[in-house]
Structure formats: C-alpha cells, structure tokens
Amino acid sequence: MKLRADKSLVRHLKIATNGVKYGFTQVNAVSSSLFPTVTFRLKLTPELEKIAEKVDKTADGTQEYVFYASINNYSKSKTDDYLMLIVYQEDGDETLHLIELKEGAKEALYERLDEQCRKKLDKSCEKLLKEAKRRIEVPDQEVPDQNDNEDDE
C-alpha cells in the first residue's frame, strides 16, 4: 500500500532524543562524494500509529512500529523524500515501508525537525549536519551521538 504524508501529519512529529544517528550518503555510485546525513527516530504519536496500522495488514497489537526521518545537505528540501517505517513482528521478522512525503511536506518536515532539535538538543539541524560532515572528514574523530533521555514535549 502506497501512503503519502502531508504537512498536517508533519506538524505532529516529535523526535526521540535517544535516537539521533549521524551518517552519510553517496548520491552517485560513480562519484566518490559523500554527503552528511542525520537520522532521527520519531516518537510514536497517535497520528503515526494510525499510519502504521494502515500499512501493516497483520496488525494484531504485538508489533512494534518505529518511524525515522532523515535530513541531508544534498537535496533542495534538506530531507529525504519519505518517512521510514519499520514494523518489528513478535517473531523477529521486520518489514521496511517508505511513506512518501507530499509536495510541501518535505520543507515542513525540515522546519519541524529543526524546531524539535533546538528545543530538545539545543542544536539546529544545520549544526547536526556539520557534526555529521566532520565525521566524514575525520572518521576517527569522536563526535558523540545524541543519547539524552527522551521526554514527552
């Protein structure tokens, strides 16, 4: 099932502060250019749970739903084109679903993540992307992941 998220969903997103990961993407397999990324685990809000239940045809209350959103510095919107949903089944199976972001939702997503980062991590998304870039440039450099306690704001 193909689902698309719009700006109304994005405004309800909240980052889980213990789920911030730095990384990189190689946009073109021919090029050796690496671009920094930061991926956020999202709190499972009632709005996200409704989306997950629409996607998961086997929903019986034993699954765990985990959503992720990523920012980058190579796309115009500075976000991926989708939210990721991983459905973890009780038996250990997991399934990845991509929820496409509608036009306008990508920019709204970046704004919402930036707002959440400033509030919860005391850093902007731009600062987090700079930290991710430093990890690419100096791979052995210690730049701590954000592993603060989660709160409900």
N, C-alpha and C positions, 0 to 999 in steps of 0.2 A: 504494500500500500504506500503510495507516494503522498506524503504530507508536506505542507508548506507552512512555515511560521511567518506571522506578520508582526507589525510594530506593537500591537496590543499584547501579544504574548511576551515580547522582549521586555516590556516595562515591568514585568513581574519577576524577571530573573534575578537571582541572588547568588553570588559566588560563595563557595565553601572555602574559607581561608586556608584550610589544611590541604587544599587540592590544587595548588598553583605549581605548574611544571614548566621549566624552560626547555626549549628545543630549537630545532632548525628544520628548514625545508629546502630541498634542492628543486627549484621550479622547473628547470630544463635538464634532462638527463645528459645532454651533450655538454652543457656548461658546468663548470665546477663551482658556480656561485651558490653560496649558502645564504639563506635569509633567516633571521631570527624569528622564532615564534614563542608565544606564551599560551599555554592551555590551562583553562580553568575548569575545575569540577564545579558543577552547579548544584545548589540545594534543590531537593525535590519538592517543589511547590505544588499546590493543588492543580495549578494550570498545567505544569509539566507532567504530572501524574495522569491527567486526562489524555494528553497527547500520547504518553507511553501506552496506556490501555487501548487506544485506538490502533496503535501499531502492533501491539502484542496480541496475536489471535489466541494464545493459550493462557491468557491471564487467569490465574486462579488464586492469587493472593500470596503465592510462595516465591514470586520473582522479586529481584532487586533491580530497580531502574536507576541507571547512572547517566547523567547528561554532562556533556562537555561542550565548551565553546572556545575557539582559538582566535588570537589576534596575531597579526604579522605586519611587516613593513613593506611588502611587495605588491599588495593589491590596493586598488583605489579606496575601498571601504575600510581597509586595515583589518578585515575579519575574513574568516573562511566563508564560503557560500552556504554553509549549513551548520546545524547543531548536530552533534553526535549523540546517539542514544545507544547504550549497551544494556541489553537485557540479560541478567545473570539468572539462570534457572537453578532450582534447588539441586538438581542432579549434576551441576558443574558446567553444563553447557552455557555458552554465551553467544549472543547474536548482536551484530552491529547494524544499526539503522541510521541513515542520514536524513535529517529533516531540513529540507531546502528553505532558505530564507528568502522571502518575497522582496521585491524591489522596495527600497526604503528601510527594510528591517535590518539590513547589514549595518548601515550607518547608525541606526538606533541602538543596535547591539553594542557597537563600539562605545557609544556615549554611555550606555548603561553600565558596561564593564568598567569604563573609566571612572564613573561615579562610585561604583562599588569598591574599586581599588583604592581610590582616595579616602573613602570612608573607613574601610576595614584594614587596609595595608599601609595607609599613609603614603602611598606612592601612586603616580599616574601610570596609565598604560604605556605611555612613551618611556618612562623611566624603567619599567619592567622589560620593555623591548631592548633598551640599551644594555641592561644587565644580561639579557639573552645573547646579544651581539658580542659582549665581552667574553662570554663562554665559548663562542665560536672562534674568536680571535686568539684566545689563550685558554685552550681546553682544560689545562690542569689548574687554572685559577679557581679558587674557592669563592663562589657566589652562592650564598645559601638559598635553598628553596624556601618558599613561604610556608611555614608549618605552624602558624598560630592556631590557637583554639578557635573553633567555629562558634559564631554567635548567631542569634536569630534576627538581627537587624537587616 
